Amino acid sequence: SGNGGDLSKKGSFAVKESGTYRVKYINYEGCISDDAKNDYTLTVPTITVVPTPLKSQLSISKDTAICTGTNFSVKSSITTGIQWFRNNQLVTNANTGSLLVDITGYYKVVTLNSSSCKNTTSDSVLIKINPTPNAPALYRDTVNYLVSNAATGNTWYKEGIAIADTTQKIKPSIGGSYTAKTTQNGCTSAMSTPYYYLVTNIINLSADEFIKLAPNPLINQLNFDFVVMGYQRLNLEVFDIASGTKVASQPNLTAGSKITLGQLSAGTYVIKITSNDNKISYQFKMVKL
């Protein structure tokens, strides 16, 4: 070789420098041949080094977490001649300056040289996708607490406005429509179905007189009790709160009556209690589960 001296005694070797090369060989008797008649001029390709796109050159500068359904993209400051990898595996058809992230993993960018070969590699960033929790289900327990089935991360609302309570169960002092959201691993659920909470199901007419309906919410059966001077029987009517349509009625009920309403669909109803002479007339808002 004109440039490298005695470069190799093997049948092949890697050329690291451009130059003119000849070959000799040693036969089995140890005799060295003359120089080959032909010279071989070889040129080593020049590789252009592109600056490494370090983590600081990506749009996110550290590991991060996002929520299911989030339209999140990781971006590179180098936008051409690149290829994205997730967990060291090639992401198919991902060679632009941004990549939509929909799977948890370690993401990095590789730059390619003019021959589409891997040139430099960025640092990796972990992007973790946390599941968005389901909307909590609300119910009223036997001691009149309003309870979320999400054990932690609750935010409560009354009439759509956030209130201070964040525990799993609350006991409202004011009746109204209550909802809740839950936040888990930084991801917040949709709003729960509204629950109309009545502080009391008792109307006190005097110190010794009352009308009472229980439970509220009801599932199938409603207990009706009352003490009203001069009245042994009262009438009960049930109206759909949305349409105002009467959906059930029970006339001439005595105190301690049990009323079956399992035929009604789940929803909110107004129950009207009256006397035959119309001197007694009261309304209750009830929820059917």
VEXBA-470639 format. One record per residue: residue number from 1; residue in three letters; x, y, z of N, C-alpha, C in turn. Coordinates in nm, 2 decimals. Atoms other than C-alpha are relative to their C-alpha. Layout:
<recs>
  resi  resn     npx     npy     npz    capx    capy    capz     cpx     cpy     cpz
   NUM   ALA       X       Y       Z       X       Y       Z       X       Y       Z
...
</recs>
This chain:
<recs>
  resi  resn     npx     npy     npz    capx    capy    capz     cpx     cpy     cpz
     1   SER    0.08   -0.12    0.00    0.00    0.00    0.00    0.09    0.12    0.00
     2   GLY   -0.08   -0.12    0.00    0.13    0.34   -0.08   -0.02    0.09    0.12
     3   ASN    0.03   -0.09   -0.11   -0.04    0.50    0.23    0.02   -0.07    0.13
     4   GLY    0.01    0.06   -0.13   -0.05    0.24    0.50    0.10   -0.10    0.04
     5   GLY   -0.10    0.10   -0.04    0.26    0.01    0.49   -0.06   -0.13    0.00
     6   ASP    0.05    0.14    0.00    0.20   -0.35    0.58   -0.13    0.00    0.08
     7   LEU    0.13   -0.02   -0.07   -0.17   -0.31    0.66   -0.06   -0.13    0.05
     8   SER    0.07    0.12   -0.03   -0.29   -0.67    0.67    0.06   -0.13   -0.06
     9   LYS   -0.04    0.13    0.05   -0.20   -1.04    0.63   -0.12   -0.09   -0.01
    10   LYS    0.13    0.07    0.01   -0.57   -1.14    0.61   -0.05    0.01   -0.15
    11   GLY    0.05    0.00    0.13   -0.77   -1.21    0.30   -0.08    0.13   -0.03
    12   SER    0.07   -0.13    0.02   -0.96   -0.88    0.36    0.03    0.09    0.12
    13   PHE   -0.02   -0.09   -0.11   -0.93   -0.58    0.58   -0.09    0.13   -0.02
    14   ALA    0.08   -0.13    0.00   -1.12   -0.25    0.66    0.09    0.11   -0.04
    15   VAL   -0.08   -0.12    0.04   -0.99    0.05    0.47   -0.05    0.12    0.07
    16   LYS    0.03   -0.12   -0.08   -0.98    0.35    0.69    0.05    0.13   -0.06
    17   GLU   -0.06   -0.12    0.06   -0.78    0.59    0.47   -0.01   -0.02   -0.15
    18   SER   -0.01    0.00    0.14   -0.81    0.68    0.11    0.14   -0.02   -0.05
    19   GLY   -0.13    0.02    0.06   -0.52    0.57   -0.12    0.00   -0.10   -0.10
    20   THR   -0.02    0.10    0.10   -0.37    0.33   -0.37    0.05   -0.13    0.06
    21   TYR   -0.03    0.13   -0.07   -0.35   -0.04   -0.27    0.05   -0.10   -0.10
    22   ARG   -0.04    0.12    0.08   -0.16   -0.35   -0.41   -0.01   -0.12    0.10
    23   VAL    0.01    0.12   -0.09   -0.17   -0.70   -0.28    0.11   -0.10   -0.04
    24   LYS   -0.10    0.11    0.01    0.10   -0.98   -0.23   -0.06   -0.12    0.07
    25   TYR    0.05    0.12   -0.08    0.04   -1.33   -0.10    0.12   -0.09    0.03
    26   ILE   -0.10    0.09   -0.04    0.25   -1.59    0.07   -0.05   -0.14   -0.02
    27   ASN    0.05    0.14    0.03    0.22   -1.95   -0.06    0.03   -0.09    0.11
    28   TYR   -0.01    0.10   -0.11    0.22   -2.27    0.14    0.15   -0.03    0.03
    29   GLU   -0.15    0.03   -0.03    0.61   -2.29    0.10    0.06    0.12    0.06
    30   GLY   -0.06   -0.12   -0.06    0.65   -1.94    0.25    0.06    0.09   -0.09
    31   CYS   -0.06   -0.09    0.10    0.74   -1.77   -0.07   -0.10    0.12   -0.02
    32   ILE    0.08   -0.12    0.02    0.62   -1.41   -0.12   -0.01    0.03   -0.15
    33   SER    0.02   -0.03    0.14    0.47   -1.32   -0.45    0.05    0.14   -0.03
    34   ASP   -0.02   -0.14    0.05    0.56   -1.02   -0.66   -0.12    0.09    0.03
    35   ASP    0.12   -0.09   -0.01    0.34   -0.71   -0.63   -0.10   -0.03   -0.11
    36   ALA    0.10    0.02    0.10    0.01   -0.74   -0.80    0.02    0.10   -0.11
    37   LYS   -0.02   -0.09    0.12    0.01   -0.59   -1.15   -0.10    0.12    0.00
    38   ASN    0.10   -0.11    0.00   -0.30   -0.38   -1.08    0.00    0.07    0.14
    39   ASP    0.02   -0.08   -0.12   -0.33   -0.10   -0.83   -0.15    0.02    0.02
    40   TYR    0.14   -0.02   -0.03   -0.66   -0.04   -0.65    0.00    0.14    0.08
    41   THR    0.02   -0.13   -0.06   -0.75    0.32   -0.57   -0.13    0.00    0.07
    42   LEU    0.12    0.00   -0.08   -1.00    0.34   -0.28   -0.01    0.13    0.07
    43   THR    0.03   -0.13   -0.07   -1.17    0.65   -0.14   -0.10   -0.03    0.11
    44   VAL    0.09    0.02   -0.12   -1.32    0.64    0.21   -0.10    0.11    0.00
    45   PRO    0.11   -0.10    0.00   -1.66    0.82    0.22    0.02    0.10    0.12
    46   THR    0.00   -0.10   -0.11   -1.67    1.14    0.42   -0.14    0.01    0.06
    47   ILE    0.13   -0.01   -0.07   -1.94    1.15    0.69   -0.01    0.14    0.06
    48   THR    0.03   -0.13   -0.06   -2.10    1.48    0.78   -0.06   -0.02    0.14
    49   VAL    0.06    0.01   -0.13   -2.16    1.50    1.15   -0.10    0.11    0.03
    50   VAL    0.11   -0.10   -0.04   -2.49    1.66    1.26    0.00    0.01    0.15
    51   PRO    0.00   -0.02   -0.15   -2.51    1.81    1.61   -0.11   -0.09    0.06
    52   THR    0.09    0.09   -0.06   -2.68    1.56    1.84   -0.12    0.08    0.06
    53   PRO    0.12   -0.07   -0.06   -3.04    1.67    1.93   -0.02   -0.05    0.14
    54   LEU    0.01    0.04   -0.14   -3.01    1.64    2.31   -0.14    0.02    0.05
    55   LYS    0.13   -0.01   -0.06   -3.30    1.62    2.54   -0.04    0.15    0.01
    56   SER    0.03   -0.14   -0.01   -3.28    2.00    2.59   -0.05    0.06   -0.13
    57   GLN    0.04   -0.05    0.13   -3.35    2.04    2.22   -0.14   -0.06   -0.04
    58   LEU    0.14    0.04    0.02   -3.68    1.85    2.24   -0.10    0.09    0.06
    59   SER    0.10   -0.09   -0.06   -4.00    2.03    2.32   -0.03   -0.03    0.14
    60   ILE    0.01    0.04   -0.14   -4.03    1.84    2.64    0.14   -0.02    0.06
    61   SER   -0.14    0.00   -0.05   -3.72    1.88    2.86    0.02   -0.11    0.11
    62   LYS   -0.01    0.11   -0.10   -3.80    1.60    3.11   -0.11   -0.10   -0.02
    63   ASP    0.11    0.10    0.01   -4.01    1.29    3.16   -0.13    0.06    0.04
    64   THR    0.13   -0.06   -0.03   -4.38    1.36    3.18   -0.11   -0.10   -0.01
    65   ALA    0.12    0.09    0.00   -4.72    1.20    3.22   -0.11    0.07   -0.06
    66   ILE    0.12   -0.06    0.06   -5.03    1.26    3.02   -0.12   -0.10    0.03
    67   CYS    0.12    0.08   -0.02   -5.39    1.12    3.03   -0.05   -0.06   -0.13
    68   THR    0.06    0.07    0.12   -5.57    0.88    2.80   -0.09    0.10   -0.07
    69   GLY    0.09   -0.09    0.09   -5.73    1.07    2.51    0.06    0.14   -0.02
    70   THR   -0.06   -0.13    0.01   -5.49    1.37    2.54    0.07    0.00   -0.14
    71   ASN   -0.07   -0.02    0.13   -5.37    1.50    2.20    0.13    0.06    0.02
    72   PHE   -0.13   -0.05   -0.05   -5.01    1.52    2.30    0.11   -0.05   -0.10
    73   SER   -0.11    0.03    0.09   -4.70    1.54    2.07    0.13    0.04    0.06
    74   VAL   -0.14   -0.04   -0.04   -4.33    1.53    2.14    0.06    0.05   -0.13
    75   LYS   -0.05   -0.07    0.11   -4.13    1.75    1.91    0.16    0.01    0.01
    76   SER   -0.14   -0.02    0.01   -3.77    1.78    1.79    0.04    0.13   -0.07
    77   SER   -0.05   -0.13    0.06   -3.58    2.10    1.70    0.05   -0.03   -0.14
    78   ILE   -0.04    0.04    0.13   -3.44    1.90    1.40   -0.12   -0.07   -0.06
    79   THR    0.13    0.04    0.05   -3.73    1.84    1.17    0.01   -0.08   -0.13
    80   THR   -0.02    0.08    0.12   -3.58    1.67    0.86    0.11   -0.10    0.02
    81   GLY   -0.11    0.09   -0.01   -3.36    1.37    0.82    0.00   -0.07    0.13
    82   ILE    0.01    0.06   -0.13   -3.48    1.21    1.14   -0.09   -0.12    0.00
    83   GLN    0.09    0.12   -0.02   -3.65    0.89    1.27   -0.02   -0.01    0.15
    84   TRP    0.04    0.01   -0.14   -3.84    0.84    1.59    0.01   -0.15    0.04
    85   PHE    0.00    0.14   -0.06   -3.79    0.54    1.82   -0.07    0.00    0.13
    86   ARG    0.07    0.02   -0.13   -4.00    0.42    2.11    0.05   -0.13    0.06
    87   ASN   -0.06    0.12   -0.07   -3.83    0.18    2.36    0.10   -0.07   -0.09
    88   ASN   -0.10    0.05    0.09   -3.55    0.15    2.11   -0.05   -0.08   -0.12
    89   GLN    0.06    0.06    0.11   -3.79    0.02    1.85   -0.04    0.11   -0.10
    90   LEU    0.04   -0.09    0.10   -3.84    0.20    1.52   -0.15    0.02   -0.01
    91   VAL    0.14   -0.03    0.02   -4.17    0.38    1.49   -0.03    0.02   -0.14
    92   THR    0.02    0.00    0.15   -4.30    0.32    1.14   -0.05    0.13   -0.05
    93   ASN    0.04   -0.12    0.06   -4.34    0.62    0.92    0.00    0.13    0.09
    94   ALA   -0.01   -0.11   -0.09   -4.24    0.86    1.19    0.14    0.07   -0.02
    95   ASN   -0.12   -0.06    0.04   -3.98    1.09    1.03   -0.02    0.15   -0.02
    96   THR    0.02   -0.14    0.00   -4.12    1.44    1.08    0.04    0.06    0.14
    97   GLY   -0.05   -0.07   -0.12   -4.04    1.70    1.35   -0.09   -0.03    0.13
    98   SER    0.09    0.03   -0.12   -4.33    1.58    1.58   -0.06   -0.14   -0.01
    99   LEU    0.06    0.13    0.00   -4.48    1.26    1.69   -0.11   -0.01    0.10
   100   LEU    0.11    0.01   -0.09   -4.82    1.20    1.84    0.02   -0.12    0.09
   101   VAL   -0.03    0.10   -0.10   -4.78    1.00    2.16   -0.13   -0.07    0.04
   102   ASP    0.13    0.07   -0.05   -5.05    0.73    2.23    0.04   -0.13    0.08
   103   ILE   -0.04    0.12   -0.07   -4.84    0.46    2.40    0.11    0.04    0.10
   104   THR   -0.11   -0.03   -0.10   -4.63    0.48    2.72    0.13   -0.06   -0.05
   105   GLY   -0.13    0.05    0.04   -4.26    0.45    2.65    0.10    0.10    0.00
   106   TYR   -0.11   -0.09    0.00   -3.92    0.60    2.62    0.02    0.04   -0.15
   107   TYR   -0.01   -0.06    0.13   -3.90    0.83    2.31    0.13    0.07   -0.03
   108   LYS   -0.12   -0.07    0.04   -3.59    0.95    2.12    0.00    0.02   -0.15
   109   VAL   -0.01   -0.03    0.14   -3.49    1.09    1.79    0.14   -0.04   -0.05
   110   VAL   -0.12    0.04    0.06   -3.22    0.95    1.56    0.01    0.08   -0.13
   111   THR   -0.02   -0.07    0.13   -3.07    1.17    1.28    0.07   -0.10   -0.10
   112   LEU   -0.05    0.08    0.10   -2.98    1.01    0.95    0.09    0.07   -0.09
   113   ASN   -0.09   -0.06    0.10   -2.69    1.08    0.71   -0.06   -0.01   -0.14
   114   SER    0.05   -0.01    0.14   -2.72    1.13    0.34   -0.03   -0.14   -0.06
   115   SER    0.03    0.13    0.04   -2.72    0.75    0.30   -0.11   -0.07    0.08
   116   SER    0.11    0.04   -0.09   -3.02    0.72    0.54    0.05   -0.10    0.10
   117   CYS   -0.05    0.08   -0.11   -2.79    0.55    0.80    0.00    0.08    0.13
   118   LYS    0.00   -0.06   -0.13   -2.81    0.62    1.17    0.12    0.08    0.02
   119   ASN   -0.11   -0.09   -0.02   -2.59    0.91    1.25    0.02    0.04    0.15
   120   THR   -0.01   -0.04   -0.14   -2.66    1.06    1.60   -0.13   -0.03    0.07
   121   THR    0.12    0.04   -0.07   -2.91    0.98    1.87   -0.02    0.09    0.12
   122   SER    0.04   -0.08   -0.11   -3.09    1.20    2.12   -0.01   -0.07    0.13
   123   ASP    0.04    0.07   -0.13   -3.14    1.13    2.49   -0.15   -0.04   -0.01
   124   SER    0.13    0.05   -0.01   -3.46    0.95    2.57   -0.08    0.07    0.10
   125   VAL    0.09   -0.05   -0.10   -3.76    1.09    2.75   -0.12   -0.10    0.02
   126   LEU    0.11    0.09   -0.03   -4.02    0.88    2.93   -0.13    0.08    0.00
   127   ILE    0.13   -0.06    0.00   -4.38    0.97    2.84   -0.10   -0.11    0.04
   128   LYS    0.09    0.10   -0.06   -4.63    0.78    3.06   -0.14    0.05   -0.02
   129   ILE    0.15   -0.02    0.02   -5.00    0.76    2.97   -0.07   -0.06    0.11
   130   ASN    0.08    0.05   -0.11   -5.22    0.73    3.27   -0.15    0.00   -0.04
   131   PRO    0.14    0.01    0.04   -5.58    0.61    3.23   -0.09    0.11    0.07
   132   THR    0.10   -0.09   -0.06   -5.86    0.87    3.28   -0.10   -0.08    0.07
   133   PRO    0.10    0.08   -0.08   -6.08    0.74    3.56   -0.14    0.02   -0.04
   134   ASN    0.14   -0.01    0.03   -6.44    0.67    3.52   -0.07    0.11    0.09
   135   ALA    0.07   -0.09   -0.09   -6.69    0.93    3.65   -0.05   -0.07    0.12
   136   PRO    0.05    0.07   -0.12   -6.78    0.85    4.01   -0.15   -0.02    0.00
   137   ALA    0.14    0.03   -0.02   -7.11    0.70    4.10   -0.04    0.05    0.14
   138   LEU    0.04   -0.06   -0.13   -7.29    0.88    4.39   -0.12   -0.08    0.05
   139   TYR    0.11    0.07   -0.06   -7.53    0.72    4.64   -0.01    0.06    0.14
   140   ARG    0.02   -0.04   -0.14   -7.68    0.80    4.98    0.00   -0.12    0.09
   141   ASP   -0.01    0.12   -0.08   -7.59    0.56    5.26   -0.11    0.00    0.11
   142   THR    0.10    0.01   -0.10   -7.80    0.45    5.56    0.00    0.10    0.11
   143   VAL   -0.01   -0.10   -0.10   -7.68    0.73    5.78    0.00    0.14   -0.07
   144   ASN    0.03   -0.13    0.07   -7.76    1.00    5.51    0.13    0.07   -0.05
   145   TYR   -0.11   -0.06    0.06   -7.41    1.06    5.39   -0.01   -0.01   -0.15
   146   LEU   -0.01    0.02    0.14   -7.37    1.13    5.02    0.14   -0.05   -0.04
   147   VAL   -0.12    0.08    0.02   -7.10    0.89    4.90    0.04   -0.01   -0.14
   148   SER   -0.06    0.03    0.13   -6.87    0.87    4.60    0.07   -0.14    0.00
   149   ASN   -0.07    0.14    0.00   -6.75    0.52    4.49    0.15    0.02   -0.02
   150   ALA   -0.14   -0.02    0.01   -6.41    0.68    4.43    0.06    0.03    0.14
   151   ALA   -0.05   -0.01   -0.13   -6.21    0.64    4.75    0.08    0.13    0.03
   152   THR   -0.08   -0.12   -0.01   -5.98    0.94    4.69   -0.01    0.09   -0.12
   153   GLY   -0.01   -0.09    0.11   -5.93    1.24    4.47   -0.13    0.06   -0.04
   154   ASN    0.13   -0.06    0.04   -6.29    1.37    4.48    0.00    0.15    0.01
   155   THR    0.04   -0.14    0.00   -6.40    1.72    4.40   -0.15    0.01   -0.01
   156   TRP    0.14    0.00   -0.01   -6.76    1.79    4.50   -0.06    0.14   -0.06
   157   TYR    0.07   -0.12    0.05   -7.00    2.04    4.33   -0.14    0.00    0.04
   158   LYS    0.15   -0.02   -0.03   -7.34    2.18    4.43   -0.05    0.10   -0.11
   159   GLU    0.05   -0.08    0.11   -7.54    2.31    4.14    0.11    0.04   -0.10
   160   GLY   -0.10   -0.03    0.10   -7.23    2.30    3.92    0.12    0.08    0.05
   161   ILE   -0.11   -0.09   -0.06   -7.01    2.51    4.16    0.08   -0.08    0.10
   162   ALA   -0.08    0.08   -0.09   -6.72    2.35    4.34   -0.01    0.04    0.14
   163   ILE    0.01   -0.03   -0.14   -6.74    2.32    4.71    0.13   -0.05    0.07
   164   ALA   -0.13    0.03   -0.07   -6.47    2.27    4.98    0.02   -0.15    0.02
   165   ASP   -0.01    0.14   -0.03   -6.54    1.90    5.04    0.08   -0.08   -0.10
   166   THR   -0.08    0.08    0.09   -6.29    1.66    4.90    0.01   -0.15    0.04
   167   THR    0.00    0.13   -0.06   -6.35    1.35    5.11   -0.09   -0.10   -0.09
   168   GLN    0.08    0.09    0.08   -6.52    1.03    4.98   -0.15    0.02    0.03
   169   LYS    0.14   -0.02   -0.03   -6.85    1.11    5.16   -0.02    0.13    0.07
   170   ILE    0.04   -0.13   -0.06   -7.02    1.43    5.27   -0.14   -0.01    0.05
   171   LYS    0.14   -0.01   -0.05   -7.33    1.52    5.46   -0.05    0.14   -0.03
   172   PRO    0.04   -0.14    0.03   -7.48    1.83    5.29   -0.10    0.05    0.10
   173   SER    0.10   -0.07   -0.09   -7.66    2.08    5.51   -0.11    0.07   -0.07
   174   ILE    0.10   -0.07    0.09   -7.85    2.23    5.22   -0.03   -0.10   -0.11
   175   GLY    0.04    0.09    0.11   -8.05    2.03    4.97    0.03    0.06   -0.13
   176   GLY   -0.03   -0.05    0.14   -7.98    2.05    4.60    0.06   -0.11   -0.08
   177   SER   -0.06    0.10    0.10   -7.82    1.88    4.30    0.15    0.00    0.02
   178   TYR   -0.15    0.02   -0.03   -7.47    1.74    4.38    0.06   -0.09   -0.10
   179   THR   -0.08    0.08    0.09   -7.21    1.61    4.15    0.15   -0.01    0.05
   180   ALA   -0.14    0.01   -0.05   -6.85    1.50    4.18    0.09   -0.05   -0.12
   181   LYS   -0.10    0.05    0.09   -6.53    1.44    3.98    0.11   -0.07    0.08
   182   THR   -0.11    0.06   -0.07   -6.23    1.22    4.08    0.13    0.02   -0.09
   183   THR   -0.13   -0.01    0.06   -5.86    1.28    4.00    0.09   -0.11    0.05
   184   GLN   -0.09    0.11   -0.04   -5.63    0.98    3.99    0.13    0.02   -0.09
   185   ASN   -0.12    0.00    0.08   -5.26    1.00    3.88    0.01    0.12   -0.09
   186   GLY    0.00   -0.13    0.08   -5.31    1.36    3.76   -0.11    0.00   -0.11
   187   CYS    0.11    0.00    0.11   -5.61    1.26    3.53   -0.13    0.01    0.07
   188   THR    0.13   -0.03   -0.05   -5.96    1.39    3.60   -0.11   -0.06   -0.08
   189   SER    0.12    0.06    0.06   -6.28    1.21    3.53   -0.10    0.10   -0.06
   190   ALA    0.12   -0.08    0.04   -6.59    1.34    3.36   -0.09    0.02    0.13
   191   MET    0.09   -0.02   -0.11   -6.86    1.47    3.59   -0.10   -0.11    0.02
   192   SER    0.10    0.11   -0.03   -7.08    1.22    3.77   -0.14    0.04   -0.04
   193   THR    0.14   -0.03    0.01   -7.45    1.19    3.72   -0.05    0.08    0.12
   194   PRO    0.05   -0.08   -0.11   -7.63    1.46    3.93   -0.08   -0.08    0.10
   195   TYR    0.08    0.07   -0.10   -7.77    1.34    4.26   -0.07    0.11    0.08
   196   TYR    0.07   -0.11   -0.07   -8.05    1.55    4.41   -0.02   -0.05    0.15
   197   TYR   -0.01    0.04   -0.14   -8.00    1.54    4.79   -0.10    0.09    0.08
   198   LEU    0.09   -0.07   -0.09   -8.29    1.63    5.02    0.05   -0.02    0.15
   199   VAL   -0.05    0.01   -0.14   -8.18    1.72    5.37   -0.10   -0.07    0.09
   200   THR    0.11    0.07   -0.08   -8.51    1.60    5.52   -0.11   -0.04   -0.09
   201   ASN    0.12    0.04    0.07   -8.81    1.41    5.40   -0.12    0.02    0.09
   202   ILE    0.11   -0.02   -0.10   -9.02    1.53    5.69   -0.05    0.15   -0.01
   203   ILE    0.06   -0.14   -0.01   -9.26    1.83    5.69   -0.07    0.00    0.14
   204   ASN    0.06   -0.02   -0.14   -9.33    1.94    6.05   -0.11    0.10   -0.01
   205   LEU    0.11   -0.10    0.00   -9.67    2.10    6.07   -0.02    0.07    0.13
   206   SER    0.00   -0.06   -0.13   -9.65    2.17    6.44    0.09   -0.09    0.09
   207   ALA   -0.09    0.08   -0.09   -9.47    2.03    6.74   -0.04   -0.15    0.01
   208   ASP    0.05    0.13   -0.01   -9.69    1.72    6.73   -0.05   -0.06   -0.13
   209   GLU    0.06    0.04    0.13   -9.79    1.70    6.36    0.11    0.00   -0.11
   210   PHE   -0.10    0.01    0.11   -9.58    1.58    6.06   -0.05   -0.08   -0.11
   211   ILE    0.01    0.09    0.12   -9.58    1.42    5.72    0.14   -0.05   -0.04
   212   LYS   -0.14    0.05    0.02   -9.29    1.19    5.64   -0.01   -0.11   -0.11
   213   LEU   -0.02    0.09    0.10   -9.18    1.00    5.33    0.14   -0.06    0.00
   214   ALA   -0.14    0.05    0.00   -8.88    0.76    5.33    0.00   -0.14   -0.07
   215   PRO   -0.13   -0.07    0.01   -8.64    0.65    5.20    0.00    0.09   -0.12
   216   ASN   -0.02   -0.09    0.11   -8.52    0.91    4.96    0.15    0.01   -0.03
   217   PRO    0.06    0.06    0.12   -8.38    0.80    4.71   -0.07   -0.13    0.04
   218   LEU    0.07    0.13   -0.02   -8.62    0.50    4.69    0.04   -0.09   -0.12
   219   ILE   -0.02    0.10    0.11   -8.57    0.18    4.49   -0.13   -0.06   -0.05
   220   ASN    0.12    0.06    0.04   -8.90    0.00    4.49   -0.12    0.05    0.09
   221   GLN    0.11   -0.03   -0.10   -9.10    0.09    4.81    0.02    0.13    0.07
   222   LEU    0.00   -0.12   -0.08   -9.19    0.41    4.98   -0.09   -0.01    0.12
   223   ASN    0.08    0.00   -0.12   -9.30    0.44    5.34   -0.06    0.13    0.03
   224   PHE    0.07   -0.13   -0.02   -9.56    0.70    5.42   -0.06    0.00    0.14
   225   ASP    0.05   -0.01   -0.14   -9.63    0.81    5.77   -0.04    0.15    0.03
   226   PHE    0.04   -0.14   -0.03   -9.81    1.11    5.91   -0.08    0.00    0.13
   227   VAL    0.09   -0.03   -0.11   -9.98    1.26    6.22   -0.05    0.14   -0.03
   228   VAL    0.06   -0.13    0.03  -10.22    1.54    6.12   -0.14    0.00    0.07
   229   MET    0.12   -0.01   -0.08  -10.50    1.64    6.36   -0.12    0.01   -0.09
   230   GLY    0.12    0.00    0.07  -10.84    1.57    6.22    0.00   -0.08   -0.13
   231   TYR   -0.01    0.08    0.13  -10.72    1.35    5.93    0.05   -0.14    0.03
   232   GLN   -0.04    0.14   -0.02  -10.70    0.97    5.93    0.05   -0.05   -0.14
   233   ARG   -0.04    0.05    0.13  -10.64    0.94    5.55    0.04    0.12   -0.08
   234   LEU   -0.05   -0.10    0.10  -10.44    1.14    5.29    0.02   -0.07   -0.13
   235   ASN   -0.02    0.05    0.13  -10.39    1.11    4.92    0.14    0.03   -0.05
   236   LEU   -0.14   -0.01    0.06  -10.06    1.06    4.73   -0.01    0.00   -0.15
   237   GLU   -0.01    0.00    0.15   -9.99    1.15    4.37    0.15    0.02   -0.03
   238   VAL   -0.14   -0.01    0.05   -9.66    1.11    4.18    0.01    0.06   -0.14
   239   PHE   -0.01   -0.07    0.12   -9.56    1.34    3.90    0.15    0.00   -0.05
   240   ASP   -0.13   -0.01    0.06   -9.26    1.32    3.66    0.04    0.15    0.00
   241   ILE   -0.05   -0.14   -0.02   -9.05    1.63    3.73    0.03    0.07   -0.14
   242   ALA   -0.04   -0.06    0.13   -8.95    1.68    3.36   -0.12    0.04   -0.08
   243   SER    0.12   -0.02    0.08   -9.29    1.65    3.20   -0.12    0.05    0.07
   244   GLY    0.12   -0.04   -0.08   -9.53    1.72    3.48   -0.11   -0.10    0.00
   245   THR    0.10    0.11    0.02   -9.72    1.40    3.39   -0.02   -0.08    0.13
   246   LYS    0.02    0.09   -0.11   -9.89    1.21    3.67    0.02   -0.14   -0.04
   247   VAL   -0.04    0.13    0.03   -9.74    0.87    3.68   -0.05   -0.11    0.10
   248   ALA    0.05    0.10   -0.10   -9.89    0.71    3.99   -0.09    0.08    0.10
   249   SER    0.08   -0.06   -0.11  -10.15    0.78    4.26   -0.06   -0.10    0.09
   250   GLN    0.05    0.09   -0.10  -10.27    0.63    4.58   -0.09    0.08    0.09
   251   PRO    0.10   -0.07   -0.08  -10.59    0.77    4.74   -0.02   -0.06    0.14
   252   ASN    0.04    0.05   -0.13  -10.70    0.74    5.10    0.10   -0.09    0.08
   253   LEU   -0.10    0.08   -0.07  -10.38    0.62    5.26    0.00    0.03    0.15
   254   THR   -0.01   -0.01   -0.14  -10.35    0.56    5.63    0.14    0.01    0.04
   255   ALA   -0.13   -0.02   -0.05  -10.05    0.64    5.84    0.07   -0.14    0.01
   256   GLY   -0.08    0.13    0.00   -9.77    0.37    5.81   -0.02   -0.08   -0.13
   257   SER    0.02    0.07    0.13   -9.87    0.28    5.45    0.13   -0.03   -0.07
   258   LYS   -0.12    0.03    0.09   -9.61    0.11    5.22   -0.05    0.00   -0.14
   259   ILE    0.05   -0.02    0.14   -9.64    0.22    4.86    0.11   -0.06   -0.09
   260   THR   -0.09    0.06    0.09   -9.48    0.02    4.58    0.01    0.09   -0.13
   261   LEU   -0.02   -0.09    0.12   -9.33    0.24    4.30    0.11   -0.06   -0.09
   262   GLY   -0.10    0.07    0.08   -9.09   -0.02    4.14   -0.03    0.01   -0.15
   263   GLN    0.03   -0.01    0.14   -9.27    0.03    3.81    0.05    0.13   -0.06
   264   LEU   -0.04   -0.13    0.06   -9.14    0.38    3.77    0.15   -0.01   -0.05
   265   SER   -0.14   -0.01    0.05   -8.82    0.45    3.57    0.08    0.08    0.09
   266   ALA   -0.09   -0.08   -0.08   -8.52    0.59    3.74   -0.01    0.14   -0.04
   267   GLY    0.01   -0.14    0.03   -8.54    0.96    3.77   -0.05    0.08    0.13
   268   THR    0.04   -0.08   -0.10   -8.66    1.25    3.98   -0.15    0.03   -0.01
   269   TYR    0.15   -0.02    0.00   -9.03    1.29    4.08   -0.04    0.09    0.11
   270   VAL    0.06   -0.08   -0.10   -9.25    1.52    4.27   -0.12   -0.08    0.06
   271   ILE    0.11    0.07   -0.07   -9.48    1.36    4.53   -0.09    0.10    0.07
   272   LYS    0.10   -0.09   -0.05   -9.79    1.55    4.62   -0.09   -0.07    0.10
   273   ILE    0.08    0.06   -0.11   -9.97    1.48    4.95   -0.12    0.10    0.02
   274   THR    0.12   -0.09   -0.02  -10.33    1.62    4.98   -0.11   -0.07    0.08
   275   SER    0.12    0.05   -0.06  -10.65    1.58    5.18   -0.12    0.02   -0.09
   276   ASN    0.12   -0.01    0.09  -10.99    1.53    5.03   -0.06    0.14    0.00
   277   ASP    0.06   -0.14    0.00  -11.10    1.88    5.14    0.10    0.10   -0.05
   278   ASN   -0.11   -0.09    0.06  -10.77    2.03    4.99    0.05    0.10    0.10
   279   LYS   -0.06   -0.09   -0.10  -10.68    2.20    5.32    0.14   -0.04    0.03
   280   ILE   -0.14    0.05   -0.01  -10.37    1.98    5.33    0.05   -0.02   -0.14
   281   SER   -0.06    0.02    0.13  -10.14    2.01    5.03    0.15    0.03    0.02
   282   TYR   -0.15   -0.01   -0.01   -9.76    1.95    5.04    0.07   -0.08   -0.11
   283   GLN   -0.07    0.07    0.11   -9.50    1.84    4.79    0.14   -0.04    0.05
   284   PHE   -0.14    0.05   -0.03   -9.18    1.64    4.82    0.07   -0.03   -0.13
   285   LYS   -0.08    0.04    0.12   -8.90    1.59    4.56    0.07   -0.13    0.04
   286   MET   -0.06    0.13   -0.03   -8.80    1.22    4.55    0.08   -0.05   -0.12
   287   VAL   -0.08    0.06    0.11   -8.54    1.03    4.35   -0.02   -0.15    0.00
   288   LYS    0.02    0.14    0.02   -8.61    0.69    4.21    0.13   -0.06   -0.06
   289   LEU   -0.12    0.06    0.05   -8.30    0.47    4.16   -0.04   -0.12   -0.09
</recs>
